[in-house]
Amino acid sequence: MLGGVTFIYSSFGLIGSGIAPLITPIRADLGLSQSAMGFILGAWLLVYIAMAVPAGAVVDRYGLRRALAAGAALLALSGFLRAVAPNGVTLFLAIALFGVGGPLISVGAPKLVSTWFGAKERGKALGIYISGLSAGGVLALFTANSVLMPLFDDSWRLTLTVYAGVAAVACMVWLLIGRDVAPGRGGGAQSSWRDFPALLRIPVVRLMLAMTVGSFLLLHAYSNWLPEMLRDTGMSAKEAGLWAAGAMALGIPGALIIPRLASPRRRIPILFCCFAATGVCSLLIGSGTAALLALGLAVLGAVRSSITPVSLLTLMEAPRVGARNMGAAGGLYFTTGEIGGVMGPLLMGVLADATGGFGSGQLLLTGIAVVLCALTVVLGALLRRDSVAPAEVVAAAPPGSP
């Protein structure tokens, strides 16, 4: 099960990162400005915001096997439609379709971890499937301009078609191996629509949702614009792709190691350090010095893939949330987070057009990281308070349960 969802998440990263190293030829072919491209890159996030909460209910109602298969199929379809888009409008719609399938995967994966794994295994399991996201992104950044574009006579359309084919294979593999319930564990109680208001009344949940807006803004700004930021320093398209791929590759060991270390006592310090490092790295990348640039990319790659799994782990095991409500809580988490996910690529594109570079956008990312560090301290205080408070139940237990 974990291998299957990791393959799907790798396809998620491959399709999601596939356009970033190809922005220049796509813009030239379709006649798009940087601002327009930034808006198009955020198209799937606009849809994702509306779909993430319903996705939580869909995963709970129809099960992991069908929900994750539908998500993977929609990823593949989005990839194929991108490859044949004749203009900016159709490219926008193709990318928007990604926002229908993406939430089923983003919500279904932590739900799978919460139901198939015990408390001591969850950090490791989260790190493993999140590492798949980084692996897919690395594959896109490494192969786009170094392998596939030369192989296909600089055709970005055929390059994107290959990535879509990988997602289609992931969907077929999941249909063969996917299951809904761990053997011997039973189905357990499921969350429902009425649980969303109850979850929103929990202070820890509300604060984490606010923090998620900022963290997703950082993550999506980098995932969509990092190759162009590096080209702005004087690198060629091939060099920028390789450097960005190297940075993302470091996210794989980061995702495997850091969430595993995130015991309840360490989670807040780890989140604080991740946000602080991300803010400093933004300055290092824009420094113009080769050594500082390399250091910034290395640290950024190691920590950015750990922010989401550690945050999900904190939410999953927060008082009054738990595995039972993870479908609903995951839907809320990704809905609010992708508000920031839309803002990140768009703001970076607008600021780049307005200022002629990425320096002002990088300063903005550093400021957001500072705010997130402060909110992390507040989150730690709320968690300590709730851990000693009388336990409350978010939703009523099923009739006849103890």
Secondary structure, 3 states (H helix, E strand, C coil): CHHHHHHHHHHHHHHHHCCHHHHHHHHHHHCCCHHHHHHHHCHHHHHHHHHHHHHHHHHHHHCHHHHHHHHHHHHHHHHHHHHCCCCHHHHHHHHHHHHHHHHHHHHHHHHHHHHHCCHHHHHHHHHHHHHHHHHHHHHHHHHHHHHHHHHCCCCHHHHHHHHHHHHHHHHHHHHHHCCCCCCCCCCCCCCCCCHHHHHHCCHHHHHHHHHHHHHHHHHHHHHHHHHHHHHHCCCCHHHHHHHHHHHHHCHHHHHHHHHHHCCCCCHHHHHHHHHHHHHHHHHHHCCCCHHHHHHHHHHHHHHHHHHHHHHHHHHHCCCCCCHHHHHHHHHHHHHHHHHHHHHHHHHHHHHHHHHCCCHHHHHHHHHHHHHHHHHHHHHHHHHHHHHHCCCCCCCCCCCCCC
